[in-house]
Amino acid sequence: MTESIQKKPLKKGSLVFVDRDKYVKSIEALASDDDLPNYVFEGPGEILSVKEEYAQIRWRRPVPDVWLKLDQLEEYIQ
């Protein structure tokens, strides 16, 4: 019997990157710059806070923190 592997929920301290396909098709993409920098898609960014369905992410660069929907994020695996 094959069991499906449960995806770990993202939480404070998780390292993540933005899933390009999910982001491009989102309403947030319509309200933002069309040309996001590559580092958001490559990762890692660290989740600082989670509020309902959004996460505050800090990138390892001198840029402001951002809020994105959790369903647009994927866990960064080194």
Residue frames as qw, qx, qy, qz and C-alpha x, y, z in Angstrom:
[[0.000, 0.889, 0.459, 0.000, 0.00, 0.00, 0.00],
 [0.429, 0.286, -0.001, 0.857, 1.43, 3.37, -1.00],
 [0.223, -0.798, -0.431, 0.356, 0.89, 6.24, 1.40],
 [0.331, 0.801, 0.086, 0.490, 1.11, 9.81, 0.22],
 [0.523, -0.113, -0.336, 0.775, 3.75, 11.90, 1.90],
 [0.127, -0.903, -0.395, 0.110, 2.23, 14.80, 3.82],
 [0.385, 0.604, -0.055, 0.695, 3.67, 18.20, 2.96],
 [0.424, -0.364, -0.483, 0.674, 5.05, 19.93, 6.07],
 [0.021, 0.934, 0.348, 0.076, 3.21, 23.14, 6.89],
 [0.432, 0.462, -0.147, 0.761, 5.27, 26.27, 6.51],
 [0.497, -0.797, -0.323, 0.118, 5.84, 28.13, 9.77],
 [0.114, -0.962, 0.248, -0.033, 8.00, 30.79, 11.37],
 [0.457, -0.604, 0.624, 0.189, 11.66, 30.01, 10.64],
 [0.809, 0.293, 0.490, 0.137, 10.97, 27.94, 7.51],
 [0.149, -0.451, 0.480, 0.738, 13.21, 28.61, 4.52],
 [0.579, 0.575, 0.556, -0.156, 11.20, 29.16, 1.35],
 [0.134, -0.159, 0.475, 0.855, 11.17, 30.31, -2.25],
 [0.530, 0.420, 0.181, -0.715, 8.30, 31.58, -4.42],
 [0.541, 0.240, 0.775, 0.222, 6.74, 29.12, -6.88],
 [0.015, -0.221, 0.348, 0.911, 6.83, 31.11, -10.12],
 [0.172, -0.290, -0.790, -0.512, 3.79, 29.42, -11.70],
 [0.264, -0.637, -0.696, 0.197, 1.57, 29.93, -8.66],
 [0.192, -0.539, -0.155, 0.805, 2.67, 33.54, -8.22],
 [0.022, -0.067, 0.491, 0.868, 2.22, 34.58, -11.87],
 [0.257, -0.409, -0.758, -0.439, -1.38, 33.33, -11.84],
 [0.298, -0.514, -0.651, 0.472, -2.24, 35.12, -8.57],
 [0.003, -0.927, -0.329, -0.180, -4.06, 38.34, -7.83],
 [0.494, -0.750, 0.104, 0.428, -0.96, 39.56, -5.98],
 [0.557, -0.004, 0.467, 0.687, 0.99, 39.43, -9.24],
 [0.201, 0.731, 0.480, 0.443, -1.54, 41.79, -10.82],
 [0.277, -0.950, -0.137, -0.036, -0.98, 44.32, -8.03],
 [0.600, -0.619, 0.292, 0.414, 2.83, 44.13, -8.12],
 [0.119, 0.699, -0.535, -0.459, 5.73, 44.75, -10.45],
 [0.910, 0.324, -0.102, -0.238, 5.65, 42.33, -13.38],
 [0.688, 0.479, -0.476, 0.267, 9.38, 41.71, -13.21],
 [0.714, -0.682, 0.139, -0.076, 10.26, 40.26, -9.80],
 [0.062, 0.728, -0.682, 0.002, 13.93, 39.68, -9.03],
 [0.728, 0.176, -0.654, -0.109, 15.21, 36.13, -9.51],
 [0.117, 0.267, -0.800, 0.524, 16.23, 35.72, -5.86],
 [0.601, -0.079, 0.364, -0.707, 12.58, 35.36, -4.79],
 [0.901, 0.208, -0.182, -0.335, 12.23, 32.34, -7.08],
 [0.623, 0.387, -0.637, 0.238, 15.61, 30.86, -6.15],
 [0.738, -0.652, -0.124, -0.118, 15.47, 31.38, -2.37],
 [0.344, -0.510, -0.779, 0.124, 16.00, 31.04, 0.36],
 [0.217, -0.548, 0.078, -0.804, 13.89, 33.52, 2.20],
 [0.219, -0.108, -0.853, 0.461, 12.99, 33.04, 5.86],
 [0.359, -0.659, -0.514, -0.416, 9.45, 33.24, 7.19],
 [0.106, 0.255, -0.473, 0.836, 9.37, 35.77, 10.01],
 [0.369, 0.143, 0.541, -0.742, 5.66, 35.66, 10.77],
 [0.093, -0.260, -0.864, -0.421, 2.49, 33.90, 9.65],
 [0.328, 0.239, 0.380, -0.831, -0.93, 35.60, 9.76],
 [0.753, 0.378, 0.300, -0.447, -3.82, 33.51, 8.46],
 [0.875, 0.353, 0.294, 0.152, -2.90, 32.64, 4.86],
 [0.398, 0.862, -0.189, 0.250, 0.02, 35.06, 4.48],
 [0.820, -0.329, -0.063, 0.464, 3.68, 34.90, 5.49],
 [0.017, 0.973, -0.215, -0.085, 6.16, 37.71, 6.06],
 [0.924, 0.133, 0.062, 0.352, 9.41, 36.81, 4.31],
 [0.171, -0.895, 0.318, 0.259, 12.90, 38.22, 4.77],
 [0.853, 0.478, -0.108, 0.181, 15.40, 37.64, 2.01],
 [0.739, -0.425, 0.088, 0.515, 19.13, 37.39, 2.63],
 [0.415, 0.413, 0.237, 0.775, 19.65, 40.69, 0.86],
 [0.100, -0.289, -0.313, 0.899, 19.32, 44.35, 1.82],
 [0.246, -0.291, -0.534, -0.754, 15.69, 44.58, 0.65],
 [0.496, -0.228, 0.308, -0.780, 12.41, 45.12, 2.53],
 [0.275, 0.091, 0.939, -0.187, 10.46, 42.18, 3.93],
 [0.415, -0.006, -0.469, -0.780, 7.43, 41.10, 1.89],
 [0.570, 0.080, 0.656, -0.488, 4.09, 39.44, 2.59],
 [0.409, 0.193, -0.700, -0.553, 3.00, 36.64, 0.26],
 [0.863, -0.141, 0.008, -0.484, 0.33, 33.96, 0.36],
 [0.555, -0.409, 0.723, -0.052, 1.46, 30.68, 1.85],
 [0.836, 0.303, 0.456, -0.039, 0.14, 28.72, -1.12],
 [0.541, 0.824, -0.166, 0.033, 2.61, 30.56, -3.39],
 [0.136, -0.754, 0.632, -0.120, 5.60, 29.41, -1.33],
 [0.934, 0.086, -0.346, 0.016, 7.57, 26.17, -1.43],
 [0.713, -0.651, 0.207, 0.159, 9.97, 24.84, 1.16],
 [0.371, 0.787, -0.493, 0.027, 13.61, 25.50, 0.29],
 [0.947, -0.260, 0.163, 0.094, 15.64, 22.31, 0.56],
 [0.061, -0.841, 0.495, 0.211, 19.40, 22.69, 0.54]]
